[in-house]
């Protein structure tokens, strides 16, 4: 049974030249990596934003789990 969905996505950003390194994602553009979890009826239940574009989805998920996000069994 599906109880919801979790996905990571990249939001384009503009940052100062001297800060661009960590924000450059694997495709070469500048972004912020965001993870969101929605309920089955598409209501946002959790959002973790602010990660640099170079962060992997696994890194962001791990941070969310440490921050209290949990996947029901």
PDB file of N, CA, C, O and CB in Angstrom:
ATOM      1  N   UNK A   1       0.830  -1.189   0.000  1.00  0.00           N
ATOM      2  CA  UNK A   1       0.000   0.000   0.000  1.00  0.00           C
ATOM      3  C   UNK A   1       0.873   1.250   0.000  1.00  0.00           C
ATOM      4  O   UNK A   1       1.888   1.307   0.693  1.00  0.00           O
ATOM      5  CB  UNK A   1      -0.943  -0.001   1.209  1.00  0.00           C
ATOM      6  N   UNK A   2       0.481   2.223  -0.761  1.00  0.00           N
ATOM      7  CA  UNK A   2       1.199   3.495  -0.818  1.00  0.00           C
ATOM      8  C   UNK A   2       0.642   4.431   0.249  1.00  0.00           C
ATOM      9  O   UNK A   2      -0.569   4.630   0.343  1.00  0.00           O
ATOM     10  CB  UNK A   2       1.085   4.140  -2.232  1.00  0.00           C
ATOM     11  N   UNK A   3       1.536   5.000   1.050  1.00  0.00           N
ATOM     12  CA  UNK A   3       1.087   5.949   2.071  1.00  0.00           C
ATOM     13  C   UNK A   3       1.566   7.366   1.775  1.00  0.00           C
ATOM     14  O   UNK A   3       1.201   8.305   2.482  1.00  0.00           O
ATOM     15  CB  UNK A   3       1.579   5.514   3.445  1.00  0.00           C
ATOM     16  N   UNK A   4       2.377   7.523   0.740  1.00  0.00           N
ATOM     17  CA  UNK A   4       2.872   8.847   0.390  1.00  0.00           C
ATOM     18  C   UNK A   4       4.040   8.752  -0.562  1.00  0.00           C
ATOM     19  O   UNK A   4       4.285   7.711  -1.172  1.00  0.00           O
ATOM     20  CB  UNK A   4       3.275   9.614   1.634  1.00  0.00           C
ATOM     21  N   UNK A   5       4.762   9.860  -0.679  1.00  0.00           N
ATOM     22  CA  UNK A   5       5.904   9.887  -1.586  1.00  0.00           C
ATOM     23  C   UNK A   5       6.989  10.804  -1.042  1.00  0.00           C
ATOM     24  O   UNK A   5       6.714  11.766  -0.325  1.00  0.00           O
ATOM     25  CB  UNK A   5       5.474  10.344  -2.989  1.00  0.00           C
ATOM     26  N   UNK A   6       8.220  10.484  -1.396  1.00  0.00           N
ATOM     27  CA  UNK A   6       9.381  11.294  -1.024  1.00  0.00           C
ATOM     28  C   UNK A   6      10.192  11.499  -2.291  1.00  0.00           C
ATOM     29  O   UNK A   6      10.398  10.563  -3.063  1.00  0.00           O
ATOM     30  CB  UNK A   6      10.243  10.611   0.115  1.00  0.00           C
ATOM     31  N   UNK A   7      10.652  12.727  -2.502  1.00  0.00           N
ATOM     32  CA  UNK A   7      11.474  12.984  -3.681  1.00  0.00           C
ATOM     33  C   UNK A   7      12.429  14.128  -3.395  1.00  0.00           C
ATOM     34  O   UNK A   7      12.166  14.992  -2.558  1.00  0.00           O
ATOM     35  CB  UNK A   7      10.595  13.305  -4.909  1.00  0.00           C
ATOM     36  N   UNK A   8      13.523  14.111  -4.097  1.00  0.00           N
ATOM     37  CA  UNK A   8      14.483  15.199  -4.045  1.00  0.00           C
ATOM     38  C   UNK A   8      14.459  15.930  -5.371  1.00  0.00           C
ATOM     39  O   UNK A   8      14.257  15.319  -6.420  1.00  0.00           O
ATOM     40  CB  UNK A   8      15.904  14.681  -3.721  1.00  0.00           C
ATOM     41  N   UNK A   9      14.664  17.226  -5.328  1.00  0.00           N
ATOM     42  CA  UNK A   9      14.677  18.006  -6.561  1.00  0.00           C
ATOM     43  C   UNK A   9      15.584  19.206  -6.383  1.00  0.00           C
ATOM     44  O   UNK A   9      15.901  19.604  -5.262  1.00  0.00           O
ATOM     45  CB  UNK A   9      13.251  18.454  -6.955  1.00  0.00           C
ATOM     46  N   UNK A  10      15.994  19.773  -7.495  1.00  0.00           N
ATOM     47  CA  UNK A  10      16.924  20.899  -7.483  1.00  0.00           C
ATOM     48  C   UNK A  10      16.207  22.179  -7.882  1.00  0.00           C
ATOM     49  O   UNK A  10      15.461  22.216  -8.861  1.00  0.00           O
ATOM     50  CB  UNK A  10      18.111  20.635  -8.425  1.00  0.00           C
ATOM     51  N   UNK A  11      16.449  23.222  -7.106  1.00  0.00           N
ATOM     52  CA  UNK A  11      15.905  24.551  -7.368  1.00  0.00           C
ATOM     53  C   UNK A  11      17.064  25.430  -7.842  1.00  0.00           C
ATOM     54  O   UNK A  11      18.074  25.526  -7.144  1.00  0.00           O
ATOM     55  CB  UNK A  11      15.201  25.158  -6.086  1.00  0.00           C
ATOM     56  N   UNK A  12      16.950  26.068  -8.999  1.00  0.00           N
ATOM     57  CA  UNK A  12      18.029  26.949  -9.464  1.00  0.00           C
ATOM     58  C   UNK A  12      18.269  28.095  -8.479  1.00  0.00           C
ATOM     59  O   UNK A  12      17.326  28.651  -7.917  1.00  0.00           O
ATOM     60  CB  UNK A  12      17.696  27.514 -10.858  1.00  0.00           C
ATOM     61  N   UNK A  13      19.539  28.438  -8.280  1.00  0.00           N
ATOM     62  CA  UNK A  13      19.898  29.535  -7.377  1.00  0.00           C
ATOM     63  C   UNK A  13      20.930  30.444  -8.033  1.00  0.00           C
ATOM     64  O   UNK A  13      21.597  30.069  -8.997  1.00  0.00           O
ATOM     65  CB  UNK A  13      20.441  28.986  -6.039  1.00  0.00           C
ATOM     66  N   UNK A  14      21.037  31.630  -7.491  1.00  0.00           N
ATOM     67  CA  UNK A  14      22.087  32.570  -7.869  1.00  0.00           C
ATOM     68  C   UNK A  14      22.896  32.842  -6.613  1.00  0.00           C
ATOM     69  O   UNK A  14      22.354  33.284  -5.600  1.00  0.00           O
ATOM     70  CB  UNK A  14      21.498  33.903  -8.486  1.00  0.00           C
ATOM     71  N   UNK A  15      24.186  32.581  -6.679  1.00  0.00           N
ATOM     72  CA  UNK A  15      25.064  32.821  -5.529  1.00  0.00           C
ATOM     73  C   UNK A  15      26.311  33.567  -6.006  1.00  0.00           C
ATOM     74  O   UNK A  15      26.647  33.557  -7.190  1.00  0.00           O
ATOM     75  CB  UNK A  15      25.456  31.474  -4.826  1.00  0.00           C
ATOM     76  N   UNK A  16      26.976  34.205  -5.067  1.00  0.00           N
ATOM     77  CA  UNK A  16      28.201  34.938  -5.386  1.00  0.00           C
ATOM     78  C   UNK A  16      29.235  33.986  -5.988  1.00  0.00           C
ATOM     79  O   UNK A  16      29.282  32.808  -5.634  1.00  0.00           O
ATOM     80  CB  UNK A  16      28.772  35.632  -4.121  1.00  0.00           C
ATOM     81  N   UNK A  17      30.041  34.492  -6.877  1.00  0.00           N
ATOM     82  CA  UNK A  17      31.038  33.677  -7.584  1.00  0.00           C
ATOM     83  C   UNK A  17      31.912  32.897  -6.612  1.00  0.00           C
ATOM     84  O   UNK A  17      32.202  31.724  -6.847  1.00  0.00           O
ATOM     85  CB  UNK A  17      31.914  34.560  -8.474  1.00  0.00           C
ATOM     86  N   UNK A  18      32.332  33.531  -5.530  1.00  0.00           N
ATOM     87  CA  UNK A  18      33.233  32.858  -4.590  1.00  0.00           C
ATOM     88  C   UNK A  18      32.543  31.750  -3.786  1.00  0.00           C
ATOM     89  O   UNK A  18      33.219  30.985  -3.099  1.00  0.00           O
ATOM     90  CB  UNK A  18      33.825  33.875  -3.638  1.00  0.00           C
ATOM     91  N   UNK A  19      31.225  31.652  -3.860  1.00  0.00           N
ATOM     92  CA  UNK A  19      30.475  30.625  -3.117  1.00  0.00           C
ATOM     93  C   UNK A  19      29.882  29.550  -4.023  1.00  0.00           C
ATOM     94  O   UNK A  19      29.188  28.659  -3.533  1.00  0.00           O
ATOM     95  CB  UNK A  19      29.362  31.276  -2.320  1.00  0.00           C
ATOM     96  N   UNK A  20      30.132  29.608  -5.313  1.00  0.00           N
ATOM     97  CA  UNK A  20      29.445  28.737  -6.258  1.00  0.00           C
ATOM     98  C   UNK A  20      29.837  27.271  -6.191  1.00  0.00           C
ATOM     99  O   UNK A  20      29.017  26.414  -6.521  1.00  0.00           O
ATOM    100  CB  UNK A  20      29.685  29.224  -7.616  1.00  0.00           C
ATOM    101  N   UNK A  21      31.043  26.950  -5.783  1.00  0.00           N
ATOM    102  CA  UNK A  21      31.519  25.569  -5.801  1.00  0.00           C
ATOM    103  C   UNK A  21      30.541  24.547  -5.248  1.00  0.00           C
ATOM    104  O   UNK A  21      30.142  23.636  -5.974  1.00  0.00           O
ATOM    105  CB  UNK A  21      32.775  25.480  -5.040  1.00  0.00           C
ATOM    106  N   UNK A  22      30.142  24.665  -3.993  1.00  0.00           N
ATOM    107  CA  UNK A  22      29.246  23.663  -3.410  1.00  0.00           C
ATOM    108  C   UNK A  22      27.844  23.640  -4.024  1.00  0.00           C
ATOM    109  O   UNK A  22      27.134  22.642  -3.912  1.00  0.00           O
ATOM    110  CB  UNK A  22      29.128  23.904  -1.940  1.00  0.00           C
ATOM    111  N   UNK A  23      27.450  24.728  -4.667  1.00  0.00           N
ATOM    112  CA  UNK A  23      26.108  24.796  -5.238  1.00  0.00           C
ATOM    113  C   UNK A  23      26.034  24.228  -6.652  1.00  0.00           C
ATOM    114  O   UNK A  23      24.945  24.108  -7.212  1.00  0.00           O
ATOM    115  CB  UNK A  23      25.630  26.224  -5.246  1.00  0.00           C
ATOM    116  N   UNK A  24      27.185  23.878  -7.236  1.00  0.00           N
ATOM    117  CA  UNK A  24      27.193  23.335  -8.597  1.00  0.00           C
ATOM    118  C   UNK A  24      26.806  21.858  -8.534  1.00  0.00           C
ATOM    119  O   UNK A  24      27.495  21.053  -7.908  1.00  0.00           O
ATOM    120  CB  UNK A  24      28.599  23.519  -9.274  1.00  0.00           C
ATOM    121  N   UNK A  25      25.700  21.512  -9.185  1.00  0.00           N
ATOM    122  CA  UNK A  25      25.218  20.129  -9.143  1.00  0.00           C
ATOM    123  C   UNK A  25      25.919  19.268 -10.191  1.00  0.00           C
ATOM    124  O   UNK A  25      26.776  19.751 -10.931  1.00  0.00           O
ATOM    125  CB  UNK A  25      23.698  20.086  -9.359  1.00  0.00           C
ATOM    126  N   UNK A  26      25.550  18.002 -10.247  1.00  0.00           N
ATOM    127  CA  UNK A  26      26.237  17.059 -11.146  1.00  0.00           C
ATOM    128  C   UNK A  26      26.037  17.387 -12.619  1.00  0.00           C
ATOM    129  O   UNK A  26      26.783  16.901 -13.469  1.00  0.00           O
ATOM    130  CB  UNK A  26      25.754  15.651 -10.881  1.00  0.00           C
ATOM    131  N   UNK A  27      25.042  18.202 -12.927  1.00  0.00           N
ATOM    132  CA  UNK A  27      24.817  18.603 -14.314  1.00  0.00           C
ATOM    133  C   UNK A  27      25.513  19.918 -14.645  1.00  0.00           C
ATOM    134  O   UNK A  27      25.449  20.391 -15.780  1.00  0.00           O
ATOM    135  CB  UNK A  27      23.326  18.727 -14.588  1.00  0.00           C
ATOM    136  N   UNK A  28      26.181  20.510 -13.645  1.00  0.00           N
ATOM    137  CA  UNK A  28      26.962  21.709 -13.881  1.00  0.00           C
ATOM    138  C   UNK A  28      26.257  23.022 -13.613  1.00  0.00           C
ATOM    139  O   UNK A  28      26.872  24.082 -13.723  1.00  0.00           O
ATOM    140  CB  UNK A  28      27.419  21.706 -15.251  1.00  0.00           C
ATOM    141  N   UNK A  29      24.980  22.977 -13.262  1.00  0.00           N
ATOM    142  CA  UNK A  29      24.276  24.226 -12.979  1.00  0.00           C
ATOM    143  C   UNK A  29      24.247  24.486 -11.472  1.00  0.00           C
ATOM    144  O   UNK A  29      24.511  23.589 -10.672  1.00  0.00           O
ATOM    145  CB  UNK A  29      22.837  24.181 -13.548  1.00  0.00           C
ATOM    146  N   UNK A  30      23.928  25.708 -11.103  1.00  0.00           N
ATOM    147  CA  UNK A  30      23.868  26.093  -9.694  1.00  0.00           C
ATOM    148  C   UNK A  30      22.470  25.808  -9.159  1.00  0.00           C
ATOM    149  O   UNK A  30      21.471  26.217  -9.752  1.00  0.00           O
ATOM    150  CB  UNK A  30      24.237  27.594  -9.506  1.00  0.00           C
ATOM    151  N   UNK A  31      22.411  25.104  -8.034  1.00  0.00           N
ATOM    152  CA  UNK A  31      21.106  24.753  -7.487  1.00  0.00           C
ATOM    153  C   UNK A  31      21.183  24.502  -5.989  1.00  0.00           C
ATOM    154  O   UNK A  31      22.256  24.434  -5.388  1.00  0.00           O
ATOM    155  CB  UNK A  31      20.550  23.525  -8.193  1.00  0.00           C
ATOM    156  N   UNK A  32      20.003  24.369  -5.423  1.00  0.00           N
ATOM    157  CA  UNK A  32      19.842  23.963  -4.035  1.00  0.00           C
ATOM    158  C   UNK A  32      19.070  22.645  -4.072  1.00  0.00           C
ATOM    159  O   UNK A  32      18.076  22.531  -4.789  1.00  0.00           O
ATOM    160  CB  UNK A  32      19.093  25.073  -3.167  1.00  0.00           C
ATOM    161  N   UNK A  33      19.517  21.654  -3.310  1.00  0.00           N
ATOM    162  CA  UNK A  33      18.868  20.347  -3.278  1.00  0.00           C
ATOM    163  C   UNK A  33      17.806  20.359  -2.183  1.00  0.00           C
ATOM    164  O   UNK A  33      18.096  20.698  -1.036  1.00  0.00           O
ATOM    165  CB  UNK A  33      19.908  19.204  -3.039  1.00  0.00           C
ATOM    166  N   UNK A  34      16.584  19.992  -2.536  1.00  0.00           N
ATOM    167  CA  UNK A  34      15.447  20.021  -1.620  1.00  0.00           C
ATOM    168  C   UNK A  34      14.812  18.637  -1.580  1.00  0.00           C
ATOM    169  O   UNK A  34      14.672  17.985  -2.615  1.00  0.00           O
ATOM    170  CB  UNK A  34      14.405  21.099  -2.050  1.00  0.00           C
ATOM    171  N   UNK A  35      14.425  18.186  -0.384  1.00  0.00           N
ATOM    172  CA  UNK A  35      13.695  16.934  -0.244  1.00  0.00           C
ATOM    173  C   UNK A  35      12.319  17.252   0.310  1.00  0.00           C
ATOM    174  O   UNK A  35      12.184  18.051   1.236  1.00  0.00           O
ATOM    175  CB  UNK A  35      14.454  15.927   0.675  1.00  0.00           C
ATOM    176  N   UNK A  36      11.298  16.625  -0.260  1.00  0.00           N
ATOM    177  CA  UNK A  36       9.935  16.823   0.224  1.00  0.00           C
ATOM    178  C   UNK A  36       9.237  15.478   0.351  1.00  0.00           C
ATOM    179  O   UNK A  36       9.458  14.568  -0.448  1.00  0.00           O
ATOM    180  CB  UNK A  36       9.144  17.759  -0.718  1.00  0.00           C
ATOM    181  N   UNK A  37       8.395  15.371   1.364  1.00  0.00           N
ATOM    182  CA  UNK A  37       7.571  14.181   1.564  1.00  0.00           C
ATOM    183  C   UNK A  37       6.115  14.625   1.578  1.00  0.00           C
ATOM    184  O   UNK A  37       5.753  15.594   2.246  1.00  0.00           O
ATOM    185  CB  UNK A  37       7.952  13.427   2.893  1.00  0.00           C
ATOM    186  N   UNK A  38       5.292  13.905   0.834  1.00  0.00           N
ATOM    187  CA  UNK A  38       3.869  14.219   0.752  1.00  0.00           C
ATOM    188  C   UNK A  38       3.049  13.013   1.180  1.00  0.00           C
ATOM    189  O   UNK A  38       3.476  11.868   1.034  1.00  0.00           O
ATOM    190  CB  UNK A  38       3.484  14.656  -0.677  1.00  0.00           C
ATOM    191  N   UNK A  39       1.875  13.286   1.706  1.00  0.00           N
ATOM    192  CA  UNK A  39       0.950  12.212   2.045  1.00  0.00           C
ATOM    193  C   UNK A  39       0.312  11.697   0.758  1.00  0.00           C
ATOM    194  O   UNK A  39       0.506  12.269  -0.314  1.00  0.00           O
ATOM    195  CB  UNK A  39      -0.139  12.700   3.055  1.00  0.00           C
ATOM    196  N   UNK A  40      -0.440  10.624   0.875  1.00  0.00           N
ATOM    197  CA  UNK A  40      -1.080  10.027  -0.295  1.00  0.00           C
ATOM    198  C   UNK A  40      -2.008  11.018  -0.996  1.00  0.00           C
ATOM    199  O   UNK A  40      -2.189  10.950  -2.212  1.00  0.00           O
ATOM    200  CB  UNK A  40      -1.861   8.782   0.112  1.00  0.00           C
ATOM    201  N   UNK A  41      -2.595  11.937  -0.228  1.00  0.00           N
ATOM    202  CA  UNK A  41      -3.484  12.935  -0.831  1.00  0.00           C
ATOM    203  C   UNK A  41      -2.740  14.222  -1.209  1.00  0.00           C
ATOM    204  O   UNK A  41      -3.345  15.288  -1.328  1.00  0.00           O
ATOM    205  CB  UNK A  41      -4.624  13.263   0.132  1.00  0.00           C
ATOM    206  N   UNK A  42      -1.418  14.108  -1.396  1.00  0.00           N
ATOM    207  CA  UNK A  42      -0.551  15.178  -1.914  1.00  0.00           C
ATOM    208  C   UNK A  42      -0.409  16.389  -0.996  1.00  0.00           C
ATOM    209  O   UNK A  42      -0.218  17.506  -1.476  1.00  0.00           O
ATOM    210  CB  UNK A  42      -1.072  15.638  -3.227  1.00  0.00           C
ATOM    211  N   UNK A  43      -0.501  16.183   0.300  1.00  0.00           N
ATOM    212  CA  UNK A  43      -0.239  17.263   1.257  1.00  0.00           C
ATOM    213  C   UNK A  43       1.213  17.164   1.706  1.00  0.00           C
ATOM    214  O   UNK A  43       1.695  16.086   2.053  1.00  0.00           O
ATOM    215  CB  UNK A  43      -1.214  17.189   2.486  1.00  0.00           C
ATOM    216  N   UNK A  44       1.902  18.301   1.696  1.00  0.00           N
ATOM    217  CA  UNK A  44       3.287  18.298   2.157  1.00  0.00           C
ATOM    218  C   UNK A  44       3.321  17.971   3.643  1.00  0.00           C
ATOM    219  O   UNK A  44       2.636  18.602   4.448  1.00  0.00           O
ATOM    220  CB  UNK A  44       3.971  19.663   1.878  1.00  0.00           C
ATOM    221  N   UNK A  45       4.129  16.974   3.992  1.00  0.00           N
ATOM    222  CA  UNK A  45       4.266  16.559   5.380  1.00  0.00           C
ATOM    223  C   UNK A  45       5.644  16.925   5.937  1.00  0.00           C
ATOM    224  O   UNK A  45       5.816  17.064   7.148  1.00  0.00           O
ATOM    225  CB  UNK A  45       4.029  15.054   5.506  1.00  0.00           C
ATOM    226  N   UNK A  46       6.618  17.077   5.044  1.00  0.00           N
ATOM    227  CA  UNK A  46       7.984  17.376   5.472  1.00  0.00           C
ATOM    228  C   UNK A  46       8.736  17.982   4.295  1.00  0.00           C
ATOM    229  O   UNK A  46       8.624  17.499   3.168  1.00  0.00           O
ATOM    230  CB  UNK A  46       8.709  16.094   6.001  1.00  0.00           C
ATOM    231  N   UNK A  47       9.500  19.036   4.553  1.00  0.00           N
ATOM    232  CA  UNK A  47      10.357  19.645   3.533  1.00  0.00           C
ATOM    233  C   UNK A  47      11.689  19.980   4.183  1.00  0.00           C
ATOM    234  O   UNK A  47      11.737  20.579   5.258  1.00  0.00           O
ATOM    235  CB  UNK A  47       9.693  20.926   2.908  1.00  0.00           C
ATOM    236  N   UNK A  48      12.760  19.592   3.526  1.00  0.00           N
ATOM    237  CA  UNK A  48      14.103  19.944   3.987  1.00  0.00           C
ATOM    238  C   UNK A  48      14.793  20.667   2.838  1.00  0.00           C
ATOM    239  O   UNK A  48      15.151  20.056   1.832  1.00  0.00           O
ATOM    240  CB  UNK A  48      14.923  18.668   4.446  1.00  0.00           C
ATOM    241  N   UNK A  49      14.973  21.963   2.997  1.00  0.00           N
ATOM    242  CA  UNK A  49      15.591  22.793   1.962  1.00  0.00           C
ATOM    243  C   UNK A  49      16.891  23.379   2.495  1.00  0.00           C
ATOM    244  O   UNK A  49      17.144  23.376   3.700  1.00  0.00           O
ATOM    245  CB  UNK A  49      14.628  23.924   1.503  1.00  0.00           C
ATOM    246  N   UNK A  50      17.702  23.877   1.586  1.00  0.00           N
ATOM    247  CA  UNK A  50      18.911  24.579   1.991  1.00  0.00           C
ATOM    248  C   UNK A  50      20.201  23.857   1.685  1.00  0.00           C
ATOM    249  O   UNK A  50      21.280  24.420   1.865  1.00  0.00           O
ATOM    250  CB  UNK A  50      18.854  24.848   3.422  1.00  0.00           C
ATOM    251  N   UNK A  51      20.113  22.620   1.227  1.00  0.00           N
ATOM    252  CA  UNK A  51      21.331  21.881   0.901  1.00  0.00           C
ATOM    253  C   UNK A  51      21.891  22.352  -0.429  1.00  0.00           C
ATOM    254  O   UNK A  51      21.141  22.631  -1.364  1.00  0.00           O
ATOM    255  CB  UNK A  51      21.057  20.369   0.860  1.00  0.00           C
ATOM    256  N   UNK A  52      23.210  22.440  -0.509  1.00  0.00           N
ATOM    257  CA  UNK A  52      23.864  22.829  -1.755  1.00  0.00           C
ATOM    258  C   UNK A  52      23.570  21.805  -2.844  1.00  0.00           C
ATOM    259  O   UNK A  52      23.313  20.636  -2.559  1.00  0.00           O
ATOM    260  CB  UNK A  52      25.384  22.975  -1.550  1.00  0.00           C
ATOM    261  N   UNK A  53      23.611  22.251  -4.078  1.00  0.00           N
ATOM    262  CA  UNK A  53      23.328  21.379  -5.218  1.00  0.00           C
ATOM    263  C   UNK A  53      24.267  20.201  -5.346  1.00  0.00           C
ATOM    264  O   UNK A  53      23.906  19.196  -5.957  1.00  0.00           O
ATOM    265  CB  UNK A  53      23.377  22.165  -6.466  1.00  0.00           C
ATOM    266  N   UNK A  54      25.469  20.296  -4.786  1.00  0.00           N
ATOM    267  CA  UNK A  54      26.416  19.183  -4.875  1.00  0.00           C
ATOM    268  C   UNK A  54      26.071  18.052  -3.906  1.00  0.00           C
ATOM    269  O   UNK A  54      26.630  16.960  -4.015  1.00  0.00           O
ATOM    270  CB  UNK A  54      27.828  19.681  -4.601  1.00  0.00           C
ATOM    271  N   UNK A  55      25.168  18.292  -2.968  1.00  0.00           N
ATOM    272  CA  UNK A  55      24.769  17.249  -2.016  1.00  0.00           C
ATOM    273  C   UNK A  55      23.943  16.185  -2.731  1.00  0.00           C
ATOM    274  O   UNK A  55      23.094  16.503  -3.564  1.00  0.00           O
ATOM    275  CB  UNK A  55      23.964  17.858  -0.833  1.00  0.00           C
ATOM    276  N   UNK A  56      24.194  14.938  -2.406  1.00  0.00           N
ATOM    277  CA  UNK A  56      23.420  13.850  -3.007  1.00  0.00           C
ATOM    278  C   UNK A  56      22.069  13.722  -2.309  1.00  0.00           C
ATOM    279  O   UNK A  56      21.892  14.186  -1.183  1.00  0.00           O
ATOM    280  CB  UNK A  56      24.197  12.513  -2.929  1.00  0.00           C
ATOM    281  N   UNK A  57      21.125  13.088  -2.992  1.00  0.00           N
ATOM    282  CA  UNK A  57      19.822  12.840  -2.377  1.00  0.00           C
ATOM    283  C   UNK A  57      19.983  12.006  -1.108  1.00  0.00           C
ATOM    284  O   UNK A  57      19.256  12.202  -0.135  1.00  0.00           O
ATOM    285  CB  UNK A  57      18.881  12.128  -3.370  1.00  0.00           C
ATOM    286  N   UNK A  58      20.937  11.078  -1.124  1.00  0.00           N
ATOM    287  CA  UNK A  58      21.185  10.242   0.054  1.00  0.00           C
ATOM    288  C   UNK A  58      21.668  11.087   1.232  1.00  0.00           C
ATOM    289  O   UNK A  58      21.280  10.836   2.373  1.00  0.00           O
ATOM    290  CB  UNK A  58      22.219   9.148  -0.271  1.00  0.00           C
ATOM    291  N   UNK A  59      22.511  12.085   0.967  1.00  0.00           N
ATOM    292  CA  UNK A  59      22.975  12.984   2.031  1.00  0.00           C
ATOM    293  C   UNK A  59      21.800  13.743   2.647  1.00  0.00           C
ATOM    294  O   UNK A  59      21.693  13.862   3.868  1.00  0.00           O
ATOM    295  CB  UNK A  59      24.021  13.978   1.481  1.00  0.00           C
ATOM    296  N   UNK A  60      20.930  14.249   1.790  1.00  0.00           N
ATOM    297  CA  UNK A  60      19.789  15.031   2.267  1.00  0.00           C
ATOM    298  C   UNK A  60      18.821  14.130   3.043  1.00  0.00           C
ATOM    299  O   UNK A  60      18.305  14.530   4.086  1.00  0.00           O
ATOM    300  CB  UNK A  60      19.059  15.715   1.077  1.00  0.00           C
ATOM    301  N   UNK A  61      18.575  12.924   2.539  1.00  0.00           N
ATOM    302  CA  UNK A  61      17.702  11.982   3.251  1.00  0.00           C
ATOM    303  C   UNK A  61      18.292  11.631   4.610  1.00  0.00           C
ATOM    304  O   UNK A  61      17.567  11.596   5.604  1.00  0.00           O
ATOM    305  CB  UNK A  61      17.487  10.702   2.418  1.00  0.00           C
ATOM    306  N   UNK A  62      19.582  11.372   4.669  1.00  0.00           N
ATOM    307  CA  UNK A  62      20.230  11.048   5.945  1.00  0.00           C
ATOM    308  C   UNK A  62      20.067  12.199   6.937  1.00  0.00           C
ATOM    309  O   UNK A  62      19.791  11.969   8.115  1.00  0.00           O
ATOM    310  CB  UNK A  62      21.729  10.739   5.730  1.00  0.00           C
ATOM    311  N   UNK A  63      20.235  13.423   6.470  1.00  0.00           N
ATOM    312  CA  UNK A  63      20.056  14.588   7.341  1.00  0.00           C
ATOM    313  C   UNK A  63      18.608  14.689   7.818  1.00  0.00           C
ATOM    314  O   UNK A  63      18.355  15.032   8.972  1.00  0.00           O
ATOM    315  CB  UNK A  63      20.465  15.882   6.606  1.00  0.00           C
ATOM    316  N   UNK A  64      17.664  14.393   6.935  1.00  0.00           N
ATOM    317  CA  UNK A  64      16.250  14.431   7.315  1.00  0.00           C
ATOM    318  C   UNK A  64      15.948  13.391   8.388  1.00  0.00           C
ATOM    319  O   UNK A  64      15.229  13.670   9.347  1.00  0.00           O
ATOM    320  CB  UNK A  64      15.354  14.198   6.087  1.00  0.00           C
ATOM    321  N   UNK A  65      16.496  12.198   8.225  1.00  0.00           N
ATOM    322  CA  UNK A  65      16.277  11.140   9.219  1.00  0.00           C
ATOM    323  C   UNK A  65      16.864  11.537  10.569  1.00  0.00           C
ATOM    324  O   UNK A  65      16.276  11.246  11.611  1.00  0.00           O
ATOM    325  CB  UNK A  65      16.898   9.813   8.742  1.00  0.00           C
ATOM    326  N   UNK A  66      18.007  12.195  10.557  1.00  0.00           N
ATOM    327  CA  UNK A  66      18.622  12.656  11.807  1.00  0.00           C
ATOM    328  C   UNK A  66      17.844  13.817  12.417  1.00  0.00           C
ATOM    329  O   UNK A  66      17.922  14.063  13.620  1.00  0.00           O
ATOM    330  CB  UNK A  66      20.074  13.075  11.562  1.00  0.00           C
ATOM    331  N   UNK A  67      17.091  14.532  11.573  1.00  0.00           N
ATOM    332  CA  UNK A  67      16.307  15.683  12.015  1.00  0.00           C
ATOM    333  C   UNK A  67      14.921  15.277  12.530  1.00  0.00           C
ATOM    334  O   UNK A  67      14.159  16.130  12.984  1.00  0.00           O
ATOM    335  CB  UNK A  67      16.161  16.678  10.873  1.00  0.00           C
ATOM    336  N   UNK A  68      14.593  13.990  12.464  1.00  0.00           N
ATOM    337  CA  UNK A  68      13.310  13.534  12.981  1.00  0.00           C
ATOM    338  C   UNK A  68      12.340  13.007  11.941  1.00  0.00           C
ATOM    339  O   UNK A  68      11.284  12.486  12.298  1.00  0.00           O
ATOM    340  CB  UNK A  68      12.670  14.631  13.700  1.00  0.00           C
ATOM    341  N   UNK A  69      12.670  13.128  10.664  1.00  0.00           N
ATOM    342  CA  UNK A  69      11.813  12.553   9.627  1.00  0.00           C
ATOM    343  C   UNK A  69      11.862  11.038   9.753  1.00  0.00           C
ATOM    344  O   UNK A  69      12.936  10.464   9.933  1.00  0.00           O
ATOM    345  CB  UNK A  69      12.258  13.013   8.197  1.00  0.00           C
ATOM    346  N   UNK A  70      10.719  10.391   9.661  1.00  0.00           N
ATOM    347  CA  UNK A  70      10.720   8.927   9.701  1.00  0.00           C
ATOM    348  C   UNK A  70       9.714   8.384   8.694  1.00  0.00           C
ATOM    349  O   UNK A  70       8.706   9.016   8.377  1.00  0.00           O
ATOM    350  CB  UNK A  70      10.393   8.411  11.127  1.00  0.00           C
ATOM    351  N   UNK A  71      10.023   7.211   8.213  1.00  0.00           N
ATOM    352  CA  UNK A  71       9.156   6.523   7.266  1.00  0.00           C
ATOM    353  C   UNK A  71       8.359   5.493   8.054  1.00  0.00           C
ATOM    354  O   UNK A  71       8.945   4.593   8.656  1.00  0.00           O
ATOM    355  CB  UNK A  71       9.977   5.852   6.102  1.00  0.00           C
ATOM    356  N   UNK A  72       7.033   5.608   8.061  1.00  0.00           N
ATOM    357  CA  UNK A  72       6.223   4.641   8.815  1.00  0.00           C
ATOM    358  C   UNK A  72       6.405   3.223   8.287  1.00  0.00           C
ATOM    359  O   UNK A  72       6.582   3.012   7.087  1.00  0.00           O
ATOM    360  CB  UNK A  72       4.744   5.028   8.756  1.00  0.00           C
ATOM    361  N   UNK A  73       6.361   2.275   9.182  1.00  0.00           N
ATOM    362  CA  UNK A  73       6.510   0.864   8.791  1.00  0.00           C
ATOM    363  C   UNK A  73       5.193   0.289   8.326  1.00  0.00           C
ATOM    364  O   UNK A  73       5.126  -0.884   7.958  1.00  0.00           O
ATOM    365  CB  UNK A  73       7.055   0.032   9.953  1.00  0.00           C
TER     366      UNK A  73
END
